[in-house]
Amino acid sequence: MTILELNCIDKKYSQAENYAVKNISFEVKKGEILALVGESGSGKTTLLRLISGLEHPDAGYISLSGNKIVEGKKSVPPNKRKVGMVFQDYALFPHLTILENVKFGLKESGVDPEKTAKATLNMVGLSENFNKYPHQLSGGQQQRVALARAIAPNPSILLLDEPFSNLDAMLKDQVREEIRQIIKETGVTAIFVTHDTRDALSTADRIAILHKGYLQQLDTPRKLYEHPVNAYVGNFFGRRNEILATATEDGFYTSFGFIADERSKKFHGKVRIIFRPEQGKIKKSPRQALNGRILKTAYYGDHQIIKLSDDEGKSISIRTNPYKVFPANSRIFFSIRDFELEEAF
């Protein structure tokens, strides 16, 4: 069941040269978590504001729960849209307890504010903190209060603006998992904006990647990572390696060595071999292996990245385990698996 539909949405701010978003169309299913991802100025926050009613599009329509909330000059006011919002800075009232913060949005909801607020705070794991004030809570707890306040009125859709940006690295992983679990348990449909690819990959059911106001691709995290529709999407989750090769009947000749691959028969002349660092594998034996000279290594604790160079000075990166030390300027053997091929024009 489709909860939210955006159809051919355009938005251009006054005095701006380019559109903030242009010709955006997509649907969000009931119970789905969708991430809007992109660089600064890509249009992700604009889309959130258009859905919430804080901005009005220049063209297109928006439908929520089967009802058009925006079309032409018609626009349902933000407070009538049944949209829950969690702001980047949480926007909690500092002079109210967390129970009073959650009750605040329930005054006209037709439910018992006290009972509903307590039940929602229990659900997000804050049952012992009803009478505390926001400044007495950790960042993760404050975020859960903001989430409780947003979902207590039972919204049709929940919008979150950079929900993990104010958390330190050690807390982020834990909070991401908690927030996803809470959203899934309530069954609420959610859209969140983030610039952090790890937030999107680990939390969202689907991800929409925006670039300069245009939707590049919307798909599951796995499909976006493994089968990007263009170079921008492919490099968004970490840069990929490209090796120029010559196709023959038996495989591909590259500056790092020969790769035996039957797919070479489908190509003529030059091709690009494209792969991510984790698709390279260090080998002990030179048999059917490529080779390169180590320029440098970067250690990350649970893995290391090795930068290799061919004899022409072109470089690639390979991700490997952190346990072996690779001396600079030494030569190593490696192979590549599951790489993509493109014609080189």
KEKE-3310 file (N, C-alpha, C; in steps of 0.2 Angstrom, whole numbers, plus 5000, padded with zeros to 4 digits):
npx = (5004:5003:5009:5014:5015:5025:5024:5031:5038:5043:5054:5059:5069:5066:5077:5087:5098:5096:5085:5079:5074:5070:5058:5054:5049:5042:5037:5032:5030:5019:5025:5038:5055:5063:5078:5084:5097:5112:5123:5127:5115:5109:5095:5088:5084:5075:5065:5060:5054:5044:5036:5032:5025:5031:5036:5031:5028:5032:5027:5018:5011:5008:5003:4996:4992:4982:4976:4976:4988:4994:4992:4993:4988:4982:4984:4986:4987:5002:4999:4988:4991:4994:5008:5023:5037:5054:5066:5083:5090:5082:5073:5067:5057:5065:5060:5051:5046:5051:5040:5030:5034:5031:5017:5013:5010:4998:4987:4976:4972:4963:4965:4969:4981:4991:4991:4994:5006:5014:5014:5020:5033:5037:5038:5049:5059:5061:5055:5058:5061:5052:5050:5061:5071:5075:5089:5095:5097:5105:5112:5107:5096:5088:5085:5077:5066:5062:5058:5048:5038:5035:5029:5019:5006:5001:5005:5003:5015:5032:5044:5062:5075:5091:5094:5105:5116:5120:5126:5139:5153:5154:5141:5133:5131:5124:5112:5107:5102:5093:5083:5079:5073:5063:5055:5051:5044:5033:5027:5026:5028:5042:5053:5070:5082:5099:5117:5126:5133:5133:5123:5112:5114:5113:5101:5090:5076:5075:5084:5085:5095:5100:5106:5111:5097:5091:5084:5094:5094:5084:5083:5086:5098:5108:5107:5109:5122:5129:5125:5125:5117:5124:5140:5140:5132:5138:5150:5147:5145:5158:5174:5177:5188:5196:5202:5210:5208:5212:5202:5203:5201:5203:5203:5207:5219:5229:5237:5241:5243:5237:5219:5210:5195:5179:5170:5176:5175:5164:5167:5176:5192:5196:5191:5184:5188:5179:5179:5176:5186:5185:5183:5195:5208:5222:5235:5245:5252:5259:5252:5240:5238:5237:5249:5256:5264:5267:5261:5257:5250:5235:5229:5215:5210:5200:5202:5213:5218:5226:5236:5240:5252:5254:5266:5266:5262:5249:5236:5227:5216:5215:5206:5210:5213:5218:5230:5242:5258:5263:5277:5281:5284:5286:5282:5266:5255:5238:5221:5205:5188:5171:5170:5164:5161:5164:5162:5175:5176)
npy = (4994:5011:5025:5038:5048:5057:5067:5072:5084:5100:5113:5129:5141:5159:5170:5161:5152:5139:5125:5119:5106:5095:5089:5077:5062:5049:5034:5030:5016:5008:5007:5007:5012:5026:5033:5049:5055:5064:5077:5093:5105:5096:5094:5087:5091:5101:5093:5086:5097:5101:5090:5090:5102:5114:5121:5125:5117:5122:5115:5100:5086:5081:5067:5060:5046:5042:5054:5070:5081:5092:5101:5111:5127:5123:5118:5108:5113:5112:5107:5099:5088:5076:5073:5068:5075:5075:5086:5091:5097:5092:5100:5101:5107:5116:5120:5111:5095:5078:5071:5081:5087:5077:5076:5088:5089:5082:5088:5091:5079:5070:5059:5052:5062:5060:5046:5042:5048:5043:5029:5030:5034:5024:5014:5019:5017:5025:5024:5027:5040:5051:5063:5070:5084:5090:5094:5085:5073:5062:5064:5054:5050:5061:5062:5051:5055:5066:5058:5051:5061:5064:5053:5050:5056:5047:5048:5048:5048:5049:5061:5064:5074:5074:5064:5058:5066:5074:5065:5057:5047:5034:5032:5032:5020:5012:5020:5021:5008:5006:5016:5012:5000:5004:5012:5002:4993:5001:5002:5014:5024:5030:5044:5049:5062:5062:5064:5055:5040:5028:5029:5029:5016:5007:5009:5011:5005:5007:5018:5035:5043:5060:5073:5088:5093:5083:5067:5053:5039:5027:5014:4998:4997:4987:4985:4998:4999:4989:4989:5002:5015:5025:5034:5043:5039:5027:5031:5037:5030:5028:5029:5021:5009:5011:5003:5004:4993:4981:4972:4955:4939:4930:4937:4951:4963:4972:4986:4981:4968:4952:4947:4933:4931:4927:4936:4945:4943:4949:4962:4975:4982:4995:4994:4998:4992:4991:4992:4989:4993:4982:4972:4968:4956:4950:4940:4925:4919:4921:4915:4917:4930:4947:4961:4974:4989:4994:5009:5016:5012:5012:5012:5006:4999:4988:4985:4987:4999:4997:5005:5004:5004:5004:5001:5013:5023:5024:5022:5011:5005:4993:4984:4975:4963:4968:4963:4959:4967:4977:4982:4998:5001:4988:4974:4966:4952:4951:4948:4951:4951:4949:4961:4975:4980:4992:5000:5009:5024)
npz = (5000:4995:5004:5003:4989:4977:4963:4949:4955:4956:4962:4964:4972:4975:4967:4965:4954:4949:4950:4965:4968:4954:4944:4952:4956:4965:4975:4992:5002:5014:5030:5027:5027:5021:5015:5011:5002:4999:4993:5000:4996:4987:4987:4996:5009:5005:4999:5010:5017:5008:5009:5022:5022:5025:5014:4997:4982:4965:4954:4951:4961:4978:4987:5001:5010:5001:4999:4991:4996:4991:4977:4963:4968:4979:4996:5010:5026:5037:5050:5048:5041:5046:5049:5056:5064:5066:5071:5067:5078:5088:5095:5107:5121:5133:5146:5150:5156:5150:5149:5148:5137:5127:5129:5124:5110:5109:5113:5105:5100:5103:5111:5127:5134:5144:5147:5134:5131:5141:5137:5125:5128:5136:5126:5119:5127:5139:5152:5165:5166:5166:5173:5171:5164:5147:5147:5156:5150:5140:5123:5114:5122:5122:5108:5107:5115:5106:5096:5102:5104:5091:5086:5094:5092:5082:5067:5049:5042:5046:5047:5047:5050:5047:5058:5065:5066:5077:5086:5094:5087:5094:5099:5089:5081:5090:5092:5079:5077:5087:5084:5071:5075:5084:5075:5066:5075:5078:5066:5058:5044:5037:5033:5031:5031:5027:5026:5028:5022:5029:5038:5030:5023:5033:5040:5031:5021:5008:4997:4991:4980:4978:4967:4963:4963:4956:4955:4956:4958:4965:4976:4984:4997:4994:4980:4975:4979:4973:4960:4953:4944:4937:4936:4946:4957:4959:4964:4975:4987:4991:4983:4967:4959:4943:4929:4914:4900:4887:4876:4872:4863:4874:4886:4896:4894:4905:4913:4924:4922:4915:4913:4913:4906:4900:4896:4888:4875:4871:4868:4860:4857:4868:4885:4901:4917:4931:4949:4967:4981:4990:4982:4977:4980:4989:4984:4987:4977:4961:4951:4938:4942:4945:4947:4957:4963:4980:4985:4997:5013:5023:5039:5047:5059:5059:5046:5032:5019:5004:4993:4977:4963:4945:4932:4925:4933:4937:4949:4960:4973:4986:4998:5013:5025:5042:5047:5042:5038:5025:5016:5010:4993:4990:4979:4976:4973:4966:4964:4955:4958:4953:4945:4936:4918:4906:4890:4883:4877)
capx = (5000:5007:5007:5016:5017:5027:5023:5034:5038:5048:5054:5065:5068:5067:5084:5091:5099:5094:5080:5081:5072:5067:5054:5055:5043:5043:5032:5034:5025:5017:5030:5044:5060:5066:5083:5085:5104:5115:5128:5124:5112:5106:5088:5085:5080:5069:5060:5057:5050:5039:5031:5029:5021:5035:5037:5026:5031:5030:5024:5017:5007:5010:4998:4997:4987:4977:4973:4981:4989:4997:4991:4992:4988:4979:4989:4984:4991:5006:4996:4982:4994:4996:5015:5027:5043:5060:5071:5090:5092:5077:5068:5063:5056:5069:5057:5046:5049:5050:5033:5026:5036:5027:5010:5012:5008:4993:4981:4970:4972:4957:4967:4971:4988:4995:4992:4997:5013:5018:5015:5025:5040:5039:5040:5056:5064:5062:5050:5061:5064:5046:5050:5068:5071:5080:5096:5097:5097:5111:5110:5103:5090:5085:5083:5071:5061:5059:5055:5041:5034:5033:5025:5013:4999:5000:5006:5003:5022:5037:5050:5067:5080:5098:5093:5110:5121:5122:5128:5146:5154:5153:5134:5129:5129:5119:5106:5104:5099:5087:5078:5076:5069:5057:5051:5048:5039:5027:5024:5025:5032:5047:5058:5075:5088:5106:5123:5131:5131:5133:5117:5107:5115:5112:5095:5084:5074:5077:5088:5085:5101:5099:5112:5109:5090:5088:5084:5098:5092:5080:5083:5088:5105:5112:5106:5113:5130:5132:5122:5123:5115:5129:5146:5139:5129:5143:5156:5144:5147:5166:5176:5178:5194:5195:5208:5209:5210:5211:5199:5205:5197:5204:5202:5208:5226:5229:5244:5243:5243:5231:5214:5206:5188:5176:5166:5180:5173:5158:5170:5181:5196:5197:5186:5185:5186:5177:5178:5177:5192:5184:5183:5202:5210:5229:5236:5252:5255:5258:5248:5234:5237:5239:5254:5257:5269:5264:5263:5256:5244:5231:5226:5208:5208:5197:5204:5218:5218:5233:5236:5245:5253:5257:5273:5264:5260:5241:5235:5221:5216:5212:5204:5212:5213:5223:5235:5249:5261:5265:5282:5281:5288:5287:5277:5262:5250:5231:5216:5199:5182:5164:5170:5160:5164:5161:5165:5179:5175)
capy = (5000:5017:5030:5044:5049:5063:5067:5078:5090:5106:5119:5134:5147:5165:5173:5155:5151:5132:5122:5115:5100:5096:5083:5072:5057:5042:5032:5026:5011:5008:5004:5008:5018:5028:5038:5054:5056:5068:5082:5099:5108:5091:5095:5082:5094:5104:5088:5085:5103:5101:5085:5093:5108:5121:5124:5124:5116:5126:5111:5093:5085:5076:5063:5056:5041:5043:5061:5075:5087:5098:5101:5118:5132:5119:5115:5106:5116:5107:5104:5095:5083:5070:5071:5069:5078:5075:5091:5090:5099:5089:5106:5100:5113:5115:5121:5106:5088:5075:5069:5087:5088:5072:5078:5095:5088:5078:5092:5091:5073:5066:5054:5054:5064:5057:5039:5040:5050:5038:5023:5031:5035:5017:5011:5021:5015:5030:5024:5030:5047:5055:5070:5074:5089:5088:5095:5080:5067:5061:5065:5048:5050:5067:5060:5046:5060:5069:5053:5049:5066:5064:5047:5049:5057:5042:5051:5044:5047:5052:5064:5065:5078:5072:5062:5055:5071:5077:5060:5055:5041:5028:5032:5032:5014:5010:5024:5019:5002:5008:5020:5008:4995:5008:5014:4996:4991:5005:5002:5020:5025:5035:5046:5053:5065:5061:5065:5050:5034:5023:5030:5026:5009:5002:5010:5012:4999:5010:5025:5039:5048:5066:5076:5095:5093:5078:5060:5049:5032:5025:5007:4995:4998:4982:4986:5004:4998:4984:4990:5009:5017:5030:5035:5047:5034:5022:5034:5041:5026:5027:5029:5014:5009:5010:5001:5004:4987:4980:4966:4950:4933:4926:4941:4958:4965:4979:4988:4977:4961:4949:4945:4929:4932:4925:4942:4949:4942:4954:4969:4976:4988:4997:4994:5000:4988:4995:4988:4993:4991:4976:4967:4965:4951:4949:4933:4924:4916:4925:4911:4920:4936:4954:4963:4981:4991:4997:5016:5017:5008:5016:5007:5008:4995:4982:4983:4992:5000:4997:5009:5000:5008:5000:5004:5019:5027:5024:5019:5008:5004:4987:4983:4969:4962:4973:4959:4959:4973:4978:4987:5002:5000:4981:4971:4961:4950:4952:4947:4955:4947:4952:4968:4978:4982:4997:5002:5015:5028)
capz = (5000:4995:5009:5000:4982:4974:4956:4945:4959:4955:4967:4963:4977:4972:4966:4964:4947:4947:4954:4971:4965:4948:4941:4957:4957:4968:4980:4998:5004:5021:5035:5024:5029:5015:5016:5006:5003:4994:4995:5002:4990:4982:4987:5000:5014:5002:4998:5017:5019:5004:5011:5028:5021:5026:5007:4992:4976:4959:4950:4953:4967:4983:4989:5007:5012:4996:4998:4988:5001:4987:4970:4961:4973:4985:5000:5016:5031:5040:5056:5046:5037:5050:5048:5062:5062:5071:5069:5068:5085:5092:5096:5114:5126:5139:5152:5151:5157:5144:5148:5146:5130:5123:5129:5121:5104:5110:5116:5100:5096:5105:5115:5134:5133:5149:5145:5127:5132:5145:5133:5120:5131:5138:5120:5116:5133:5144:5157:5171:5165:5164:5176:5169:5159:5142:5148:5161:5146:5135:5116:5112:5125:5119:5102:5108:5117:5100:5092:5105:5103:5084:5084:5099:5088:5077:5061:5043:5040:5050:5044:5052:5047:5050:5065:5069:5065:5083:5090:5093:5083:5098:5101:5082:5079:5094:5091:5073:5078:5091:5080:5066:5078:5086:5069:5063:5079:5078:5059:5055:5038:5039:5028:5034:5027:5029:5021:5030:5018:5033:5041:5025:5021:5039:5043:5027:5017:5001:4997:4986:4979:4974:4965:4960:4962:4952:4958:4952:4958:4971:4976:4990:4998:4991:4973:4974:4980:4969:4953:4952:4937:4934:4940:4953:4962:4961:4968:4981:4993:4991:4976:4964:4955:4936:4925:4907:4897:4880:4876:4867:4863:4880:4892:4896:4895:4908:4915:4930:4921:4911:4917:4909:4907:4894:4894:4884:4868:4869:4868:4855:4859:4875:4890:4908:4922:4937:4955:4973:4985:4993:4977:4976:4985:4989:4983:4988:4971:4955:4946:4936:4947:4943:4952:4958:4968:4985:4986:5004:5017:5028:5044:5050:5064:5057:5039:5029:5012:5001:4987:4972:4957:4940:4930:4922:4938:4938:4955:4963:4980:4988:5005:5015:5033:5045:5051:5038:5036:5018:5016:5004:4987:4988:4975:4978:4968:4968:4959:4956:4957:4952:4942:4930:4912:4902:4884:4884:4871)
cpx = (5004:5004:5008:5017:5019:5027:5025:5035:5044:5048:5060:5064:5070:5075:5089:5092:5096:5089:5083:5080:5069:5064:5055:5048:5045:5037:5035:5029:5024:5022:5037:5049:5064:5071:5084:5093:5107:5119:5124:5121:5109:5098:5084:5081:5074:5063:5056:5052:5044:5033:5028:5025:5024:5036:5032:5029:5028:5026:5023:5013:5010:5003:5000:4991:4981:4974:4978:4982:4992:4996:4989:4993:4986:4985:4986:4989:4996:5003:4990:4985:4995:5003:5019:5034:5048:5065:5078:5092:5087:5072:5064:5062:5060:5066:5052:5049:5048:5043:5028:5028:5032:5020:5008:5008:5001:4986:4975:4969:4966:4958:4968:4979:4992:4996:4996:5005:5017:5019:5020:5032:5042:5042:5047:5061:5065:5057:5052:5063:5058:5047:5057:5067:5076:5087:5099:5098:5103:5108:5106:5096:5085:5082:5077:5065:5057:5056:5048:5036:5031:5028:5019:5006:4997:5000:5005:5010:5026:5043:5056:5073:5087:5098:5099:5116:5124:5125:5136:5147:5152:5145:5130:5126:5123:5112:5103:5100:5093:5082:5075:5071:5062:5052:5047:5043:5032:5023:5023:5030:5036:5052:5063:5080:5094:5111:5128:5128:5130:5126:5111:5108:5112:5105:5089:5083:5076:5080:5087:5091:5099:5106:5109:5101:5087:5089:5088:5096:5089:5080:5085:5095:5109:5112:5110:5120:5133:5130:5120:5121:5120:5135:5145:5137:5134:5148:5153:5145:5154:5168:5178:5185:5192:5201:5206:5212:5209:5208:5202:5200:5197:5203:5204:5216:5226:5236:5246:5244:5237:5226:5210:5199:5184:5171:5170:5178:5167:5161:5175:5185:5196:5191:5188:5183:5185:5176:5179:5183:5191:5184:5190:5204:5218:5230:5244:5256:5254:5254:5241:5233:5240:5245:5254:5262:5265:5266:5262:5250:5241:5227:5220:5206:5206:5198:5210:5217:5225:5232:5242:5246:5256:5263:5272:5262:5253:5240:5228:5221:5212:5212:5206:5212:5219:5229:5242:5252:5264:5270:5280:5286:5289:5281:5273:5257:5243:5227:5209:5193:5176:5165:5165:5164:5160:5165:5169:5179:5180)
cpy = (5006:5022:5037:5044:5056:5062:5073:5084:5094:5111:5123:5140:5154:5167:5167:5154:5144:5130:5118:5108:5100:5089:5077:5068:5051:5041:5029:5022:5011:5004:5004:5013:5020:5034:5043:5056:5060:5073:5088:5102:5103:5091:5090:5085:5098:5099:5087:5091:5103:5096:5087:5099:5115:5124:5122:5123:5121:5122:5104:5093:5080:5073:5059:5052:5041:5049:5066:5081:5093:5097:5108:5123:5129:5117:5114:5109:5110:5103:5100:5089:5076:5068:5073:5071:5078:5080:5089:5091:5096:5094:5104:5106:5112:5116:5116:5099:5084:5072:5075:5088:5083:5074:5084:5094:5084:5081:5091:5084:5068:5060:5056:5056:5061:5050:5038:5042:5045:5031:5024:5031:5028:5013:5013:5020:5020:5030:5027:5037:5052:5062:5073:5079:5087:5088:5089:5073:5068:5063:5060:5048:5056:5065:5055:5050:5063:5064:5051:5055:5066:5058:5046:5051:5053:5045:5046:5043:5051:5055:5066:5069:5077:5069:5059:5060:5073:5072:5059:5048:5034:5027:5030:5025:5011:5013:5022:5013:5002:5011:5016:5003:4998:5009:5007:4993:4995:5005:5008:5020:5031:5037:5050:5056:5064:5062:5059:5043:5028:5023:5027:5019:5005:5003:5009:5006:5001:5017:5028:5044:5054:5069:5083:5095:5087:5071:5056:5041:5031:5017:5004:4997:4993:4984:4993:5003:4994:4985:4997:5010:5021:5030:5039:5043:5029:5024:5037:5036:5024:5026:5022:5015:5008:5008:5001:4997:4986:4973:4962:4944:4930:4930:4948:4959:4972:4980:4985:4970:4959:4946:4940:4929:4931:4931:4946:4949:4946:4961:4969:4982:4989:4997:4997:4995:4992:4990:4992:4990:4984:4970:4964:4961:4950:4942:4932:4921:4920:4921:4915:4926:4942:4956:4971:4983:4995:5004:5018:5013:5013:5011:5010:5003:4988:4980:4988:4993:5001:5000:5006:5005:5003:5004:5011:5024:5028:5020:5016:5007:4997:4986:4976:4969:4966:4969:4959:4966:4972:4983:4991:5000:4992:4979:4966:4958:4950:4950:4951:4951:4952:4959:4969:4980:4987:4999:5009:5019:5033)
cpz = (5000:5000:5006:4993:4980:4967:4952:4949:4957:4960:4965:4968:4973:4972:4965:4956:4945:4952:4960:4970:4959:4945:4945:4957:4960:4973:4986:5001:5012:5025:5032:5027:5023:5017:5010:5007:4997:4997:4997:4996:4985:4982:4992:5006:5011:5001:5005:5019:5014:5006:5018:5028:5023:5020:5003:4986:4970:4954:4953:4959:4972:4986:4996:5009:5007:4995:4995:4993:4997:4980:4967:4966:4980:4989:5007:5021:5035:5046:5055:5042:5040:5048:5054:5060:5068:5068:5071:5075:5090:5094:5102:5118:5132:5146:5154:5152:5151:5143:5146:5139:5125:5123:5125:5114:5103:5112:5111:5097:5098:5109:5122:5133:5138:5148:5139:5128:5135:5141:5128:5122:5134:5132:5117:5122:5138:5149:5163:5171:5164:5167:5175:5164:5153:5143:5153:5157:5142:5128:5113:5115:5123:5112:5102:5111:5111:5096:5095:5104:5096:5083:5089:5096:5083:5070:5055:5041:5045:5046:5049:5048:5051:5057:5069:5069:5072:5088:5089:5090:5087:5099:5094:5081:5083:5093:5085:5073:5082:5088:5075:5070:5081:5081:5067:5068:5079:5071:5056:5049:5039:5033:5032:5030:5030:5024:5023:5026:5023:5037:5036:5024:5027:5041:5038:5023:5010:5002:4991:4985:4975:4972:4961:4959:4959:4955:4953:4952:4965:4971:4983:4991:4994:4983:4971:4975:4975:4961:4952:4945:4933:4939:4947:4958:4964:4965:4975:4988:4993:4984:4973:4960:4947:4933:4918:4904:4890:4880:4870:4867:4870:4886:4891:4898:4899:4910:4921:4929:4917:4915:4912:4911:4900:4891:4889:4876:4866:4867:4862:4857:4866:4879:4897:4913:4928:4943:4961:4976:4988:4988:4975:4981:4984:4988:4984:4982:4965:4950:4944:4940:4943:4948:4952:4963:4973:4986:4994:5007:5022:5032:5047:5056:5062:5050:5038:5022:5009:4994:4983:4966:4951:4937:4926:4927:4940:4944:4956:4970:4982:4996:5007:5023:5036:5048:5048:5037:5029:5018:5010:4999:4985:4983:4977:4972:4971:4962:4960:4954:4956:4949:4937:4924:4909:4896:4886:4877:4870)
residu = (MET:THR:ILE:LEU:GLU:LEU:ASN:CYS:ILE:ASP:LYS:LYS:TYR:SER:GLN:ALA:GLU:ASN:TYR:ALA:VAL:LYS:ASN:ILE:SER:PHE:GLU:VAL:LYS:LYS:GLY:GLU:ILE:LEU:ALA:LEU:VAL:GLY:GLU:SER:GLY:SER:GLY:LYS:THR:THR:LEU:LEU:ARG:LEU:ILE:SER:GLY:LEU:GLU:HIS:PRO:ASP:ALA:GLY:TYR:ILE:SER:LEU:SER:GLY:ASN:LYS:ILE:VAL:GLU:GLY:LYS:LYS:SER:VAL:PRO:PRO:ASN:LYS:ARG:LYS:VAL:GLY:MET:VAL:PHE:GLN:ASP:TYR:ALA:LEU:PHE:PRO:HIS:LEU:THR:ILE:LEU:GLU:ASN:VAL:LYS:PHE:GLY:LEU:LYS:GLU:SER:GLY:VAL:ASP:PRO:GLU:LYS:THR:ALA:LYS:ALA:THR:LEU:ASN:MET:VAL:GLY:LEU:SER:GLU:ASN:PHE:ASN:LYS:TYR:PRO:HIS:GLN:LEU:SER:GLY:GLY:GLN:GLN:GLN:ARG:VAL:ALA:LEU:ALA:ARG:ALA:ILE:ALA:PRO:ASN:PRO:SER:ILE:LEU:LEU:LEU:ASP:GLU:PRO:PHE:SER:ASN:LEU:ASP:ALA:MET:LEU:LYS:ASP:GLN:VAL:ARG:GLU:GLU:ILE:ARG:GLN:ILE:ILE:LYS:GLU:THR:GLY:VAL:THR:ALA:ILE:PHE:VAL:THR:HIS:ASP:THR:ARG:ASP:ALA:LEU:SER:THR:ALA:ASP:ARG:ILE:ALA:ILE:LEU:HIS:LYS:GLY:TYR:LEU:GLN:GLN:LEU:ASP:THR:PRO:ARG:LYS:LEU:TYR:GLU:HIS:PRO:VAL:ASN:ALA:TYR:VAL:GLY:ASN:PHE:PHE:GLY:ARG:ARG:ASN:GLU:ILE:LEU:ALA:THR:ALA:THR:GLU:ASP:GLY:PHE:TYR:THR:SER:PHE:GLY:PHE:ILE:ALA:ASP:GLU:ARG:SER:LYS:LYS:PHE:HIS:GLY:LYS:VAL:ARG:ILE:ILE:PHE:ARG:PRO:GLU:GLN:GLY:LYS:ILE:LYS:LYS:SER:PRO:ARG:GLN:ALA:LEU:ASN:GLY:ARG:ILE:LEU:LYS:THR:ALA:TYR:TYR:GLY:ASP:HIS:GLN:ILE:ILE:LYS:LEU:SER:ASP:ASP:GLU:GLY:LYS:SER:ILE:SER:ILE:ARG:THR:ASN:PRO:TYR:LYS:VAL:PHE:PRO:ALA:ASN:SER:ARG:ILE:PHE:PHE:SER:ILE:ARG:ASP:PHE:GLU:LEU:GLU:GLU:ALA:PHE)
# end
